[in-house]
Amino acid sequence: MSATQTKPIELHYWPTPNGWKVSILLEELGVPYNLNLVNIGAGDQFKPEFLKISPNNRMPAIVDPEGPGGEPISVFESGAILQYLGRKFGRFYPTDERSRVKVDEWLMWQMGGFGPMLGQNHHFRVYAPEKIPYAMDRYLNETHRLYGVLDKQLAGRDFVADEYSIADMAIVGWATGWERQGMDLGKDFPNVQRWLEALKARPAVERGLAVGREMREQLNLASDKGAQSVLFGQRAR
């Protein structure tokens, strides 16, 4: 399926690796969108109007005013958003089933492993109120293993699947934090380093990573105890 967009897509977003997935794809597609910042450090993700479209109180989420049948549709979960937009616009998400399966494999790999494990690594290395060696080693080692899986997949190829796809867009934002994650790309993962440099050189990727950058720089999560309480002290509401 291929479509055009006349009304802007509403992007509910904060500049994090999960948010970047969608901002990168929208920039690659060149479709109009409005930016709605969800300040996760201030608790915007718990506002009733946001929970209506993202019941898991996580961004990103989108509202497409020109959804199926011409009716609005909201989509939450970054991977689901990538798949929806890829199907709608017929780009960066193959229609051939074998090629699509390859993209889905690496998209799910990122959603189920590369993102969560790297996030836990960063949390225990940077934000945890006490340094727990077991947890730090556990997630550092798993991060290293996952980078090794990615490096092996990228040996002799430009992208994780057959062509540049939503899978690459899902992974690249997380990989930009390799230094904070305790990794050494040049020493251990040269294929990832080559791939990362090539993707960051794409103008749309550069623009997608820059969306809301000034807001990210203003939130010093490492020292903002209030924001830490909002993000890391959540219980059911």
Secondary structure, 3 states (H helix, E strand, C coil): CCCCCCCCEEEEECCCHHHHHHHHHHHHHCCCEEEEECCCCCCHHHCHHHHCCCCCCCCCEEEECCCHHHCCEEEECHHHHHHHHHHHHCCCCCCCHHHHHHHHHHHHHHHHHHHHHHHHHHHHHHHCCCCCHHHHHHHHHHHHHHHHHHHHHCCCCCCCCCCCCHHHHHHHHHHCCCCCCCCCHHHHCHHHHHHHHHHHCCHHHHHHHHCCHHHHHHCCCCCCHHHHHHHHCCCCC
